[in-house]
Amino acid sequence: MIKEEISDLKKTLDNLVEEKKKVVEIVDLLFLCLKKNKKILICGNGGSAAEAEHLSAEFVVRLKPNNNRKALPLISLTQNSSVLTACGNDLGFEKIFSRSLESMGDKGDILLVLSTSGNSKNILHVLSTAKKKKIKSIALLGNSGGKAKSLSDVNITVPSMDVARVQECHLFLGHYILTQVEKKLLKNNVLLKL
């Protein structure tokens, strides 16, 4: 049984090679954003929320134990339970991310969303808010990409209907992309070593 699961994960990861140009584009967008002292705001629901917080920690703290560098602004819109619950209660669950983006997002920042379906109302709402605020958006999606595919500026869709496979690939992509951005920042002397 585990052999089949590993085989399925490998096949799904192998399909991501076709997205090489988009991965390079995302790395460049995030690099330029940080080079201009702007920030990245990230969000998702459920397991994708956990991945958003995980990836945020990788940039705020560090990706590799031997790489001591200044903190990078990758802010998870999922981490403030008071804002999430107040907004969900008072304004509606579909606005839990867009409300935070309204308060923290600025032109030149980048919104990064993780969604296995691409159809969550709060993800669609935050992507629409990003467009209104002229904030570029990147979406890591699953299945066929859903409605989020057309609302995002750049997207990578993991071609799987298996939520676990999609999330595993999102985490791999997140780690790979952030590692490449960090390398580029260090190479270009944008990051100060501690």
NUTORVEX-43210 format. One record per residue (C-alpha): x negated, y, z negated; residue in one letter. Coordinates in Angstrom, 1 decimal, decimal comma, padded with zeros to 4 digits. Layout:
N
X	Y	Z	A
...
//
This chain:
194
000,0	000,0	000,0	M
-002,7	002,5	-000,9	I
-004,6	001,7	002,3	K
-001,6	002,7	004,4	E
-001,2	006,0	002,4	E
-004,9	006,8	002,9	I
-004,6	005,9	006,6	S
-001,5	008,2	006,9	D
-003,4	011,1	005,2	L
-006,4	010,6	007,5	K
-004,1	010,7	010,6	K
-002,4	013,9	009,4	T
-005,8	015,5	008,6	L
-007,1	014,5	012,0	D
-004,2	016,4	013,6	N
-005,5	019,6	012,0	L
-008,5	019,6	014,3	V
-006,2	021,0	017,0	E
-005,7	024,1	014,8	E
-009,4	025,0	014,8	K
-008,9	028,4	016,6	K
-006,2	029,4	014,1	K
-008,5	028,4	011,2	V
-011,2	030,6	012,5	V
-008,7	033,5	013,0	E
-007,5	033,1	009,4	I
-011,1	033,0	008,1	V
-011,8	036,3	010,0	D
-008,6	038,0	008,8	L
-009,4	037,1	005,2	L
-013,0	038,2	005,5	F
-012,1	041,6	007,0	L
-009,4	042,1	004,3	C
-011,9	041,5	001,5	L
-014,6	043,4	003,2	K
-012,3	046,5	003,2	K
-011,7	046,0	-000,5	N
-008,1	044,9	000,0	K
-006,4	041,9	-001,6	K
-004,8	038,6	-000,7	I
-001,4	037,8	-002,3	L
-000,3	034,1	-002,3	I
002,9	032,3	-003,1	C
004,9	029,1	-002,7	G
007,5	027,0	-004,4	N
007,1	023,9	-006,6	G
004,0	022,0	-005,7	G
003,1	024,8	-003,3	S
003,3	027,3	-006,2	A
000,8	025,1	-008,1	A
-001,5	025,1	-005,0	E
-001,1	028,9	-004,8	A
-002,3	029,3	-008,4	E
-005,1	026,7	-007,8	H
-006,4	028,6	-004,8	L
-006,2	031,9	-006,6	S
-008,3	030,5	-009,4	A
-010,9	029,4	-006,8	E
-011,4	032,9	-005,6	F
-011,0	034,8	-008,9	V
-013,4	032,5	-010,7	V
-015,5	030,6	-008,1	R
-015,4	027,7	-005,6	L
-018,7	026,0	-006,4	K
-020,3	025,7	-009,8	P
-023,7	027,0	-008,6	N
-022,3	030,0	-006,8	N
-022,1	032,9	-009,3	N
-020,6	035,9	-007,5	R
-018,1	038,7	-008,3	K
-014,4	037,9	-008,6	A
-012,3	038,1	-005,4	L
-008,8	039,4	-005,4	P
-006,6	036,5	-004,5	L
-003,5	037,1	-006,6	I
-000,8	034,5	-007,0	S
002,8	035,9	-007,0	L
003,9	032,8	-008,9	T
001,9	033,4	-012,1	Q
004,1	035,9	-014,0	N
007,0	033,9	-015,6	S
008,6	037,1	-017,0	S
008,7	038,8	-013,5	V
009,9	035,6	-011,8	L
012,7	034,9	-014,3	T
013,9	038,5	-014,6	A
013,9	038,9	-010,9	C
015,6	035,6	-010,3	G
018,3	036,4	-012,9	N
018,8	040,1	-012,0	D
018,2	040,3	-008,3	L
018,3	036,7	-007,1	G
015,9	033,9	-006,6	F
015,3	034,8	-002,9	E
013,6	038,0	-004,1	K
011,1	036,6	-006,7	I
008,1	037,0	-004,4	F
009,2	040,0	-002,3	S
009,8	042,1	-005,4	R
006,2	041,5	-006,6	S
004,9	042,2	-003,0	L
006,8	045,5	-003,0	E
005,0	046,5	-006,2	S
001,5	045,2	-005,5	M
001,1	044,9	-001,7	G
-000,5	047,6	000,4	D
-001,2	048,1	004,0	K
-004,4	046,2	004,8	G
-003,6	043,4	002,3	D
-002,8	039,9	003,4	I
000,1	037,7	002,3	L
-000,6	034,0	002,3	L
002,5	031,7	002,0	V
002,6	027,9	001,5	L
005,8	026,1	002,4	S
006,4	022,5	003,3	T
009,7	023,3	005,1	S
009,2	026,9	006,2	G
012,8	027,6	005,3	N
012,9	028,6	001,6	S
014,8	031,8	001,3	K
012,3	033,5	-001,0	N
009,5	032,7	001,5	I
011,4	034,1	004,4	L
012,3	037,2	002,3	H
008,6	037,8	001,3	V
007,5	037,4	004,9	L
010,1	040,0	006,0	S
009,0	042,4	003,3	T
005,4	042,0	004,4	A
006,4	043,0	008,0	K
008,2	046,1	006,6	K
005,1	047,1	004,6	K
002,8	046,4	007,5	K
001,0	043,6	005,6	I
-000,3	040,8	007,8	K
001,0	037,3	006,9	S
-000,5	033,9	007,1	I
001,6	030,8	006,6	A
000,6	027,2	005,9	L
003,7	025,2	006,8	L
004,9	021,7	007,2	G
007,3	019,7	009,4	N
008,1	022,0	012,4	S
007,3	025,2	010,6	G
010,9	026,3	010,1	G
012,0	029,9	010,3	K
008,7	031,1	008,6	A
006,8	030,2	011,7	K
008,3	033,1	013,7	S
008,1	035,5	010,7	L
004,4	035,0	010,1	S
001,5	036,6	012,0	D
-000,6	033,5	012,0	V
000,5	030,0	010,9	N
-000,7	026,5	010,8	I
001,9	023,8	010,7	T
001,0	020,4	009,3	V
002,9	018,0	011,6	P
004,4	015,8	008,9	S
007,8	015,5	007,3	M
006,2	013,9	004,2	D
006,0	016,6	001,6	V
003,0	015,0	-000,2	A
001,0	014,8	003,1	R
001,8	018,4	003,9	V
000,7	019,6	000,4	Q
-002,5	017,5	000,5	E
-003,3	019,1	003,9	C
-002,5	022,6	002,6	H
-004,9	022,1	-000,3	L
-007,6	020,8	002,1	F
-007,1	023,8	004,4	L
-007,0	026,2	001,5	G
-010,3	024,9	000,2	H
-011,9	024,8	003,6	Y
-010,8	028,3	004,6	I
-011,8	029,9	001,3	L
-015,2	028,2	001,4	T
-015,8	029,7	004,9	Q
-014,6	033,1	003,8	V
-016,9	033,0	000,8	E
-019,9	031,9	003,0	K
-019,2	034,8	005,4	K
-018,9	037,3	002,6	L
-022,3	036,2	001,1	L
-024,0	036,0	004,5	K
-022,9	039,6	005,3	N
-023,9	040,9	001,8	N
-020,4	041,8	001,0	V
-020,4	039,8	-002,3	L
-022,7	040,6	-005,1	L
-024,2	037,7	-006,8	K
-024,0	037,8	-010,6	L
//
